[in-house]
Amino acid sequence: MKSLLAATLMLAISTPAFANDPAQLSDTEIAHVAYVADTIDIRYAHLALAISTTPEIHEFAKTMIRDHEAVNAAALELLAKLGAEAQDNFLSQKLASDSEEIINRLSQLRGAEFDRAYAENELGYHQAVNNLVETAFIPNIDHPEVKALFEQGLEIFKAHEGHAEMMVKAVQ
């Protein structure tokens, strides 16, 4: 099962003729996409804590909340330091919109079915976001401090991807 958000992100980066090209976003627009993506994953994690009874799912969800909140806090601190403000854009709006459908779908599930769907969504989501950050964002970020923050975040989120992959195998 592929996440709707993962599909959105893959379409955004794999279609060069895409009307709105993520590689053309400004640093402040990229920052907003990242902030929204982190916030979405925090919401998924809170949902997992509310629905799942599986200790491994809870551990992963708590890690998602801790790490994504920390990255968002660092991003907001950097924006404040630079006197910049994140800018809403086509991709952040699409991610937010699509996440509602995923949350509604996940909210209807319970037990092993929820755990599988949550784990698969997390894996697909991290794969797509990591690919977007690595191939479309980092190469196109102008400000060195913003680029450094994204490179640090990518390391963290690649670890999340590996953890999600193990989680998917564990809940099969």
RODO-2510 file (C-alpha; in nm, 4 decimals, decimal comma):
residues 172
     n   res          X          Y          Z
     1     m     0,0000     0,0000     0,0000
     2     k     0,1587     0,3234    -0,1096
     3     s     0,0883     0,6401     0,0805
     4     l    -0,1082     0,9071    -0,1045
     5     l     0,1466     1,1621     0,0150
     6     a     0,4285     0,9450    -0,1108
     7     a     0,2572     0,9273    -0,4481
     8     t     0,2137     1,3060    -0,4501
     9     l     0,5810     1,3580    -0,3722
    10     m     0,6944     1,1033    -0,6296
    11     l     0,4809     1,2687    -0,8968
    12     a     0,6175     1,6082    -0,8017
    13     i     0,9797     1,5034    -0,8433
    14     s     0,9519     1,2548    -1,1284
    15     t     0,7657     1,4710    -1,3765
    16     p     0,9943     1,7332    -1,5284
    17     a     0,7041     1,8991    -1,7048
    18     f     0,5086     1,9207    -1,3786
    19     a     0,3493     2,2656    -1,3770
    20     n     0,4949     2,3419    -1,0350
    21     d     0,8484     2,2109    -1,0079
    22     p     0,9743     2,1479    -0,6499
    23     a     1,3296     2,2152    -0,7698
    24     q     1,2233     2,5710    -0,8527
    25     l     1,0979     2,6526    -0,5036
    26     s     1,2766     2,9249    -0,3084
    27     d     1,4532     2,8474     0,0195
    28     t     1,1589     2,9854     0,2180
    29     e     0,9118     2,7752     0,0163
    30     i     1,1276     2,4657     0,0654
    31     a     1,1371     2,5423     0,4373
    32     h     0,7577     2,5528     0,4437
    33     v     0,7251     2,2184     0,2631
    34     a     0,9627     2,0611     0,5151
    35     y     0,7782     2,2137     0,8094
    36     v     0,4431     2,0880     0,6770
    37     a     0,5882     1,7415     0,6053
    38     d     0,7261     1,7209     0,9609
    39     t     0,3966     1,8397     1,1086
    40     i     0,2069     1,5763     0,9091
    41     d     0,4321     1,2997     1,0386
    42     i     0,3838     1,4267     1,3938
    43     r     0,0072     1,3997     1,3401
    44     y     0,0451     1,0426     1,2114
    45     a     0,2512     0,9588     1,5194
    46     h    -0,0087     1,1007     1,7592
    47     l    -0,2718     0,8948     1,5784
    48     a    -0,0560     0,5831     1,6220
    49     l    -0,0212     0,6519     1,9943
    50     a    -0,3986     0,6862     2,0230
    51     i    -0,4925     0,3760     1,8214
    52     s    -0,2141     0,1179     1,8354
    53     t    -0,1464    -0,1015     2,1361
    54     t     0,1809    -0,2345     1,9946
    55     p     0,4854    -0,1240     2,1970
    56     e     0,7102    -0,1063     1,8874
    57     i     0,4617     0,1194     1,7097
    58     h     0,4489     0,3426     2,0178
    59     e     0,8284     0,3580     2,0353
    60     f     0,8507     0,4548     1,6681
    61     a     0,5709     0,7121     1,7005
    62     k     0,7400     0,8747     2,0008
    63     t     1,0645     0,8915     1,8020
    64     m     0,8797     1,0582     1,5126
    65     i     0,7303     1,3189     1,7452
    66     r     1,0605     1,3911     1,9200
    67     d     1,2732     1,4124     1,6050
    68     h     1,0278     1,5998     1,3821
    69     e     0,9482     1,8519     1,6556
    70     a     1,3219     1,9084     1,7086
    71     v     1,3848     1,9643     1,3369
    72     n     1,0885     2,2019     1,3121
    73     a     1,2125     2,3964     1,6140
    74     a     1,5609     2,4241     1,4586
    75     a     1,4078     2,5389     1,1300
    76     l     1,1966     2,8057     1,2995
    77     e     1,5004     2,9233     1,4961
    78     l     1,7058     2,9501     1,1771
    79     l     1,4299     3,1376     0,9953
    80     a     1,4075     3,3823     1,2856
    81     k     1,7853     3,4267     1,2864
    82     l     1,7779     3,4989     0,9123
    83     g     1,4779     3,7295     0,9438
    84     a     1,2890     3,5123     0,6970
    85     e     0,9417     3,3642     0,6937
    86     a     0,8438     3,0298     0,5428
    87     q     0,6256     3,0691     0,2352
    88     d     0,3239     2,8551     0,1575
    89     n     0,3230     2,7001    -0,1905
    90     f     0,1626     2,4413    -0,4176
    91     l     0,3495     2,1462    -0,2658
    92     s     0,2937     2,2289     0,1011
    93     q    -0,0763     2,2820     0,0247
    94     k    -0,1018     1,9490    -0,1603
    95     l     0,0751     1,7619     0,1202
    96     a    -0,1574     1,9099     0,3821
    97     s    -0,4643     1,8309     0,1746
    98     d    -0,3603     1,4720     0,0983
    99     s    -0,2668     1,4035     0,4597
   100     e    -0,6279     1,4557     0,5669
   101     e    -0,7394     1,1638     0,3506
   102     i    -0,4659     0,9420     0,4956
   103     i    -0,5526     1,0365     0,8532
   104     n    -0,9199     0,9654     0,7859
   105     r    -0,8324     0,6252     0,6385
   106     l    -0,5944     0,5319     0,9200
   107     s    -0,8460     0,6475     1,1815
   108     q    -1,0887     0,3772     1,0689
   109     l    -0,8431     0,0927     1,1282
   110     r    -0,7666    -0,1017     1,4455
   111     g    -0,5285    -0,3694     1,5677
   112     a    -0,2867    -0,5378     1,3294
   113     e    -0,4570    -0,3738     1,0329
   114     f    -0,3781    -0,0278     1,1712
   115     d    -0,0204    -0,1250     1,2606
   116     r     0,0457    -0,2544     0,9070
   117     a    -0,1090     0,0496     0,7405
   118     y     0,0739     0,2928     0,9687
   119     a     0,4102     0,1190     0,9184
   120     e     0,3652     0,1018     0,5404
   121     n     0,2597     0,4656     0,5268
   122     e     0,5627     0,5704     0,7322
   123     l     0,7982     0,3775     0,5060
   124     g     0,6493     0,5182     0,1856
   125     y     0,6315     0,8675     0,3318
   126     h     0,9949     0,8705     0,4457
   127     q     1,1157     0,7238     0,1163
   128     a     0,9323     0,9920    -0,0808
   129     v     1,0245     1,2849     0,1435
   130     n     1,3885     1,1749     0,1653
   131     n     1,4065     1,1463    -0,2125
   132     l     1,2504     1,4902    -0,2546
   133     v     1,4900     1,6469    -0,0036
   134     e     1,7950     1,4763    -0,1525
   135     t     1,7218     1,5253    -0,5231
   136     a     1,5113     1,8414    -0,5502
   137     f     1,5673     2,0473    -0,2368
   138     i     1,9274     2,0198    -0,1165
   139     p     2,0817     2,0745    -0,4618
   140     n     1,8684     2,3873    -0,5075
   141     i     1,8912     2,5535    -0,1660
   142     d     2,0838     2,8790    -0,1892
   143     h     2,1588     2,9666     0,1740
   144     p     2,4397     2,7542     0,3275
   145     e     2,2834     2,7395     0,6762
   146     v     1,9494     2,6292     0,5341
   147     k     2,1265     2,3668     0,3219
   148     a     2,3189     2,2422     0,6271
   149     l     1,9950     2,2066     0,8254
   150     f     1,8395     2,0027     0,5438
   151     e     2,1475     1,7807     0,5207
   152     q     2,1301     1,7154     0,8964
   153     g     1,7581     1,6476     0,8747
   154     l     1,8088     1,4057     0,5857
   155     e     2,0458     1,1955     0,7970
   156     i     1,7846     1,1725     1,0721
   157     f     1,5037     1,0924     0,8305
   158     k     1,7036     0,8246     0,6492
   159     a     1,7404     0,6564     0,9885
   160     h     1,3611     0,6850     1,0257
   161     e     1,3216     0,5212     0,6853
   162     g     1,5369     0,2282     0,7959
   163     h     1,3411     0,1990     1,1208
   164     a     1,0111     0,2102     0,9278
   165     e     1,1365    -0,0632     0,6951
   166     m     1,2106    -0,2875     0,9941
   167     m     0,8710    -0,2019     1,1398
   168     v     0,6946    -0,3021     0,8167
   169     k     0,8663    -0,6420     0,8284
   170     a     0,7796    -0,6861     1,1960
   171     v     0,4060    -0,6231     1,1506
   172     q     0,3617    -0,8423     0,8401
***
